[in-house]
């Protein structure tokens, strides 16, 4: 593919809405995934710390 200018590149031959929209959605989904993974990691580490501090009980 050969684009003569930046405007032509950004227009993507008339499909800019689909091309750039898919890139934006993909980046947003990946960013949300990273945030959720970090939150879950933090929660699991805090839970592991709490369970490690509790004495073992034998039934």
N, C-alpha and C positions, 0 to 999 in steps of 0.2 A: 504494500500500500504506500502511496506517495501523496503526502499532503503538501500543498504549496504554502500554507500559513498556519499559524496557531489556531486561528478561528476555524479553519477547515478540519483541523485535527479534533478540536473540541466538539464540533458538530457531528463527527463520526458518520458522515455521509447521510445525515438525516435521522440517524438512530441514537442520537446523543441521550435522549431521555431514558431509553432502555439500557444503554451501555453504562452511563454514569450512575443511573439509578440502581442498577445491580451492584456496582462497586460500593455505593454508599450503604446499601442494605447489608452487604456482606461485611463491611468494616464495622457497622453498628452491631451486628449479631456477634461478631468475634469480640468486640469490646464488652458487650454484656456478658458473654461467656467468661471472660477473664475476671470481671467484677464478681460474678456469682461464685466462681471457683475460689477466689481469694476469701470471700465471705465464708464459704463453707469450710475452707481450711482453717480460718481463724476460729470458727465455732467448734470444730473438731478438736483443735489444739486446746482450747479452753476447757472443753469437756473432759479431755484426757488428763489435764492438770488437776481438775476437781476430783476425778475418780482416783487418781494416784494419791491424793492427800487424805482420802477417807480410809479409816482402818478396815481391814478385812474382817468380815463377820462369818463365823462358822455356824451353820444351822444344824 
